[in-house]
Amino acid sequence: MEMKMTLKPSVLAVLALGLVAGGAAFAKASPDEVEKLGKTLTCTGGEKAGTASGVPEFTGKWLGTSTGIDYKPHLGQHPVDPYKDEKPLFTITAENLSQYAERLTEGQKAMFAKYPKTYRMPVYQGHRDFRFPDSVCASAKKNAQNSVMSADGLSVEHGVKGALPFPIPKTGLELAFNNLLPFRTFNENTIRDNANVLSDGTIAWGRAHNRSMSLLNTSEEAGKPLVGLMAQGMNATILPEREKGTVGVNAEPVDFNKDKRLQWTYDPGTRRVRQVPEYGFDQPMPGTGGKMTIDQDRLFNGSPIRYNWKAVGKREVYVPANAYKIHANTVKYADLLKPGHANPDYMRYELRRVWVLEATLKEGYRHVFAKRVLFLDEDTGQALVGDYYDARGQLWQHGLINHYYAFDANTWHAGTSFYHDLNSGGYLAYNLFQERPQGPVLNKGDMTPSMFTPEAARNAGN
């Protein structure tokens, strides 16, 4: 049960006052700041200029499919790499780590310490060549002018759909909601493989048919008030065999004070659908062997209520970017998934400016992670890397997502991600589709809310 259910109104008032006093509410961008959008800043708030140290300049020269690429959208074609001929500028190893340590996260440095002979980070020339549609820029400008955090820190007030809510973030909560509500695909249909890789390289496989529908990012919804549901989804288990036929449907709210996340699960053993009493937070993600919590998908998701959120500032960090190579249909799981970590030959890192967001567990709340440190891309608001700490304050997990610009959707898409257990030496490879005949089918526009009801879960399980 959530702590807020038991707090007295007077205590809630004090907490709300603290949020306002700390700048968590009413931190609207100034007119001068808004004026910079589309000029010295990208339309979603990133600094356009590059740096002498290697952060690329924003060009935004491509919208949708880049020049010279043969790609048929909305059919599930695997990503095609517009930078396929590039070679790494250099490679970070355990031997030369000290030269690059200031631009690495604690989790990345821990990976070098644990796997000094095999872990590498190939660093490529950076590119910021893709842009968002004009409708995203229009919504982002409205949000910069009007969006504020609610006093309870659980929703965005006066925001509109179709872009991240805070292009010019001032607080940790604003950064957290940027990661929750960025502009991303409005439809996704994928059969994804999950690999629970044990320390000796043995793999326990999972597979699920995942469908999701964002209710914020269609062209019809762009610019409308940010209210109602954020998204709906369905996850039908295919592997492991003992869980085959289990189907879950869920609904994600925009306002975590007025509504909560809802989940219904169809059990093939009883042939019944039941509503899950509580869904999210640190419950294990099905099919991941306990290596991933539900709120680790996209490195963080769901209600921010259990944490205090702090914006630490911006840093230059080597992060996964333009990750097309790892998602090609020529990649074989046996070549990619090695003991300890993925094969570095398939990885691509670039130097980027990222927002550093630190979340520490509130007193009186529970979660397996006492602290999380997330690194959010300045252009998209989406988390790229996450470091997770246990109750003792010890670094426990290191997670990363390989994003790529999806030509189907005119936005960045979360591809294969890795969650490393720094204690056991195992890791989870999540959202694999390299060996599937079809990749993610994005923005086909063939989904409706009726496809994500409890009745739909029952039908899908039969």
Secondary structure, DSSP 4 states (H G I P E B T S, - for coil): --GGGTS-HHHHHHHHHHHHHTTSSS-PPPHHHHHHBTTTB-TTS-B----TTSPPPEEEEESSSPTT----TTTTPPP--TTTT---SEEE-TTTGGGTGGGS-HHHHHHHHHSTTT--EEE----EEE---HHHHHHHHHHHHH-EE-TTSSSEES-BSSS-S-SS--SHHHHHHHHHS-S--SEEEEEEEEEEE-TTS-EEEEEEEEEEEESS-STTTTTSBS-SEEEEEEEEEEESGGGTT-EEEEEEES-TTT---EEEEEETTTTEEEE-SS-STTSBPTTSTTSSBGGGTTSS-S--TTEEEEEEEEEEEEEE-S--GGG-TT--HHHHEETTEE-GGG--EEEEEEEEEEEEEPTT---S-SEEEEEEETTT--EEEEEEE-TTS-EEEEEEEEEEEETTTTEEEEEEEEEEETTTS-EEEEEE-TTSSS--EES-----GGGGSHHHHHHHH-
